[in-house]
């Protein structure tokens, strides 16, 4: 018993039948004696439909008006879900983002929550009602409707859990938690009972299809622990259990492990600047120019080059999102005239394989074990980078899936007991 | 030059092309040097679509949640219309009903406007913007979304014109004004340049497909004069003229006439209670019971009956909407046992033909002239009733269209000069 915030995404409410199913899940939680606040997204592909309507009018819609338009998706959803609860005999009331007290800055389409005035929600809870809140939206100081950008409904739920000091925050999605690897790649991948914010953040950055980074960052910032659960799982009132992954600040002692998961990112490009002069300021010059072009660099490695008689040279390698490749090459080619003899090469036939775990840095031999796994399969490593809780290797794209499975096996992350630190 | 309130209904904004067309009409008005506030309805059949979504969840949706749901239709419309104006280079901003300051009572689905706080609208106008307001909606004292019920967007526009003391209020619809008769029935029917509130109200009550009664009543109450115009008419920036019907408190001197229009209502039923005892209280008894069943009675006539030896009797005839016939008959049949010898007969093969005009009561012979027109065509009159500005005759349904044309001709309402009083 306590105060529970639940969040249901668009795929959970794509049809009338799905609204009814979500309503039953909520009703069950309420019947357990909880106060329940639900954050819901726009139904199914409504947001795409609304964007299409805008596109039929203009190619460059104003951000403010897009927010007015897009906010209707969640408003439709809260009304329908509330009706579905009424149909089950559950007292419930819908609130738009502004009605629920979400105050944001005025960055339309990517607003940040600055405060939640929870008075109305608390009043409705005190009256015994389930409160259904439109995710993704709020109101700025001018009284204008704002939306929070991608993954905004998760952010709404997590912020609400923080402002309400909720006892539980459940994010229902179409998967039942965070896995040790993508089960489509590694059939033995295991659902993790628990994972830390930092691990989730690194996994997402490493290419795992987990949650929106921003929501996890927000949860970390607010100190809100939440669960990721599947809205497709059997209903509790039909004997289903609530099983998912808890995302927490610090793993509980019985969940400590060296490596939590393996991820792969195939949408990367590898760029190398060859034969740069080996003197201070050259790397700065290159990375400043790339940064100014708003390109996020990921793996960065500098090595002694093979300059032939023109004094010492250095090679600089980095990876970026494949979508940024074209822009990155333009920036590099503009730089080259400053460095006679230098040239740029690139490769898109690569993928990044990463291991993530709180025990990576504090355990000897973790990197070696990863390299061993790859060597055993005769997979060449082209770049290596590491952080406190992550080690990434760039490999041939054609060998990436094999690499993920080999590493997953080597660290025994599958259906066997995890390695306790 | 001045402050203009324009209103565009759902059929005016059914497609992207129509939004663009409406935007050009607005842009032209703004270019003439006016401050422009626009009230817009939900696009095309969106409201029906939303109702269908609710129906797929529940047969008895809560009125409050229906308002949350339905208000999204107009919100989508304001965003799209504002984008279409931006596309034309016109500075514009959208406001939902609550943002525009519409304060209503809490009668969900049929709320009444109690105040409009026009501060935000005036601020946007002062900044040179066209203001696009969602019709049909407002917010009650609890901060809940309300809708105004059928014809609500017209009511929004008229109330806004009143609160803003607008110089002009234009209601754009799919007809270009109020006609002396339905042009589909009377090809020579003439568009009226001007008509009074009372005439429009009586015409609508008489079955003419003009405006929603409530909006005209509101205009009369606020003293807002408005124009009915066609959004299908050629655009002003393509040489089109703004021609419609002005709805005013009092006709201007050069528009005075005895009869303004002829209307027909084919959806009526005629019920007669035969052989009622001719004593005080009997009519009251009958009409009280019908009133309690919420049946609106229209033409009511009492005449001496043909009682056969059971003392004096009376017959009471009345008409009601055909949709109410079944209920009305049930009420009558429940009453009969109180009045031995009485019986009830009904007829649905009837139609009501009415003439409406400010000069009806103050001119001798108007009724006679109407009857003459019908007699000339050998059309039998089954019931007659009259009011200050209206005379109605019940005729056979099969003769109704002929009757309308005969009366329209007799009063020379067609493409010839009107009869000046």
Interface residues (C-beta under 8 A of the other chain):
Chain A: X16 X19 X20 X50 X53 X54 X56 X57 X58 X61 X62 X64 X65 X66 X68 X69 X71 X72 X75 X76 X78 X79 X80 X82 X83 X84 X86 X87 X93 X94 X96 X99 X120 X143 X144 X145
Chain B: X16 X19 X20 X50 X53 X54 X56 X57 X58 X61 X62 X64 X65 X66 X68 X69 X71 X72 X75 X76 X78 X79 X80 X82 X83 X84 X86 X87 X93 X94 X96 X99 X120 X143 X144 X145
